[in-house]
């Protein structure tokens, strides 16, 4: 959970780098102005000039990324030494490899001055977050308690499928958002909730930026509808099961906050803090929807085991825990 929280913090700092257009403010890598990362003089890193040039944001991002890398390495080693489940050990290794890949992508983005690599860097960050959420979910006390919940396979299967549909939709939305931000198309449609200056719901003309911006808005509408359907299913079919109801309620709150932040970006002309909070809230929606999907799938699996053989289910449950 600590690594998940740190990663969300890193996504916020990375979002600030993009918002402030500071990705190339430190022009070399793996050094920073030819200094070691930890030896950069404060005069180059802190102060009004560093804030204005973007060096403060970029160098802080590098330091934060190093901290997350150390935490991830510790988690990977801990899992390899103490975790009995082979698939969890493999996830720990996957997290370690992804954090290395992120460091390399971030560095190549600088050395090659590549906007494309910056987009990929942002999308891989979300995949890294997902791996950490799976690890945290499977290590939690709730994961073991789910084995004792009373549900039926038919009721919970629809919840699980809808939750996984939401995960896919949110990740796709984050990819579109990443491309839109790096191509500076956040205000390609400068009005909200309409898409035209004369009140049109469909843009009256098109270009690359408008297409991305409109796709992002359509994606937001689709995600809102899926969240509404998912919450309804949790309440109706899962009997309000608390391990599903809690993340479902968080999803409602996060989606409402995201709609407010997204509209404020347009109406207030992309204020940096709100724009970056919009990025982090999107990552939080992804993490929460994944947590709900994992728990629903676990419940569905346990329900199938109980339906097939109560004695076998008990044995498998103890082994899984």
N, C-alpha and C positions, 0 to 999 in steps of 0.2 A: 504493500500500500504506500509505503514511503517512496519507492521508486516511481510508482504511478503519479503521485503528487508532484515529485520533482520533475517528471517528464512534462506534466501539464504546465509547470512553471517555465520549463525550457521552451515549450511551444509558445508561451506568451512572449518570452524574450525574443525568440526567433521571429514572431509576428511583428514585434516592434522594429526589428531590423528591416523587414520588408516595408512596413508602413512608413518608416523614416528614410527609406531608400538608401540604407547604410550598408548594403551587402558588400560593396567594394571599397569601403572607407579604410579598411586595412588591406593593402594591396598584395601581401605575400602570405604564404602558408607552407609549412606548419609554423613558421616563425611569425612574429608580429612586429613589423618595422625592423626586421632582422634581429629582434630580441627573442629570447625564450618567452613563451606565453606568460610566465610568472615573473619576468624581469622587465616588463615594459614600464618605463618611467611614468610616475603618476602624472607628470606634466603632459604626457601624450595621451593618457587614458581618461583623466578626470579634468573637470573644469569647463568653463563656458565654450572654449574653442572646440574641445573634444565632443561636447554635446551638439554643437552646431554642425560639425563635420560628419557626425555619425560614428566616430571612432568609439565613443563610450558604449553605444548599443552593440556594435559588432564585437568589441573585445569582451564585454560582459557576456555576450552570447557564447563566445568560445570558452570562457571560464566556467559558465554554467554547464555547458556541454561536457566539459572535463569532469565536473562533479557527478553528473548523471552517469557518465561512463564508469567511474569508480564504483558507484552504487550498483550499477548493473553487473559489473565484474564480480563484486562481492556476492550478489544474489546468485549468479551463475555457479560460483564455486560452492556456495552453501547448498544449493540444490543438488549438485553433483555428489556432495559428500553425505548429505542427510536425507534426501528425498528418496523413498523406496520406489516410486512410480517411474518407470522408464520414460513414458511420454512427457512427464514433467521435467526430467533431466534434459530431454531433447529440446523442450521449450526454453529452458535456461540457456542452453548453447545457442539456440536461435536468437534469443535476446542479445547475447554477447556478440554474435556475428552481425546483427542488425545495427548495433551501436557503433561497431567498427565501420560498417558500410556507410552509416550516416556521417561519420567523421571524414571519410574519404570523399564522399559526395560533396560535403560542405567545402572541403579544401579545393577540390577540382573546380567547383563553382567559382572560386576566387581566382585560381591560377589560369583558368580558361575564360574568365569573365563571361560565363554562360548562364543566360536566363533559363534555358531549358533544364540545366542541371539544378538550378534553384527551385524550379517547379517539382522536379523529381525528389529533391531533398525534402521539400515540404510534404509530399505524399508518402514517402518512406517513413517520415516521422510519425504519421498516423498509424501505419502498419506496426511500427515499433511499440506504440502505445497499446495497440490491440493485443500484442503478445504479452505485454506486462499485465494487462487486465485479466487475460486468461490465467496467468500464473497466480495473481492475487486472488482471483475467484476460487481456484482449485485448492488454495492453501487456507482459505477462510473456514471458520467454524460453521458458517451457513452451509457450505458445501456438504459437510457431513450430516448436518441436520436435515437436508433435503431428502436424504434416504428414508426418513421416517414420516414424510408427509403423505397424506392420503389423497390421491388423485386417480383419475381414470385415464387411460391412454388416449381415448377419443377426445376428451375435453382439452387436454393439455397440448395435444399435437398441433392444433390450430394456432395456439398461442406461440409455440416454438417457431412454426413456419413464418408467422407474421413478424416475429421479432427478428428472425434472420433476414427477412425481406427488408426490414427497416435498417439493419446494419449495412446491407448492400447499398441501399438508397442514400444513406448518410455518407458512406465512404465516397460514392460517386459524386455527391454534392460537394464534398471537400476537395475533390480533384478539380471540379469545375471552378470552385472558388479560388483555388491556388492558381490556376491558369489565368483567371480573370484578374487577380491581384497583381501578378507579375507582368501582365500585359497592360496594366493600368486602365482597366475597363470598369472600375467600380462605379464611376459616374457616367458611364456611356448612356444610361437612361437616367436623366437627372431629376425625375419626378417619381412620386410614390403616393398611393398604390397603383396609379395608372402607368402606362408605358409610353404615353405620348403627351406632348405639351397641350394638346387640345382635348385631353380626356380619353384618348384611345386606350383600350386594354391590350391591343396588339400593336407593336411598334409600326408606325407608318412607313418607315424605311429601315434598311438593314445594312450593317457592316459587321466585321468580326467582333468588335467590342460589344455592340448591341446584341448580337446573337448569344455571346457568352453571358452577358448580364441578364438577358431574358430567360436563358436556360437555367440560370441560378435561381431566378424567381420562381419558375415553374417547379424546379426541384424542391424549393422550400414549401410550396403548396402541397406537393406530393408527400413529402415527409410529414407535414402537419396532418394530412388525412390518414396516413399509415399509423401515426402515433395515436390519433383518436380511435381508430379501429382496434389497435393493440390494447389500449387501456380498457376499452369496452369488453374485449375478449377476456382480459385478466379478471375483471370484475364479474363477468357473467359465467365464464366457464371454469375458472380456477378458484371460484368461491372466495375471491379476495385474498388468496394465499399471500401471507405477509412478505415472503421472500420474493414474490413477484410484484405485489402491490407497491412496495416501497420504491423500487426503481421506476415503476410505471408513473408514480406520482412525481418523481424527480424529472422524468422525461417531460411531463406536462409543463412543469415550472421552467425547465431549460428551454423548451421550444417557445414558450411565451416570451421569455427573456431574449431569445435569439431574434424573434420577430421585431421586438422593440429596438434591439441594437441595430439590426439590419435597416430598419426604416430610419433610425436616427443618423446612420452613416450618410444616407442620401439627403435627408432634410437639413442636416447640419454640415454638409459638405466634407465628409470624411475626417472627423476629428480623430487624432491618432489613438487616444486611449480607447474610445468606443470601437474603432475599427479593429484594434488588436483584441479587445474583449470578445468581439464577434468571432474571431478565429478560435480563441480558447473555448468559448461556449460551444462552438461546433465540435471541437475535439471532445468536450465533456458529453455532448449528446451521443457521439460515437461510442465512447466508453460505457455510458449508461445503457445504451441499447444493446451493446455486446454482453454486458453483465446480465441483463434480463434474458437475452437469447440463450446464454449458457445455462442459467438456472432453469429456464423452461425446458431445455433439452435434457438436462439432468433429471428433472421431474418426470418427463415423458419416458426416459429410459428406465427409471425405477418403477414407474407404473406398469410398463410392459413386462418387467421381470416379475412383479407381483402377480400380474394376470396369468403369466405362463406357469409359474411354480413358486408358491409362497416359500417353500423350504430353500429352493435354489436362490431366490431373491435375497433371503437373509444372509446366505453364505457370500454371495457376490457383493452385497452391500458392505459387509464387514471387510472384505478384501479391498474394495474401492476406497473405503475410509482410511 
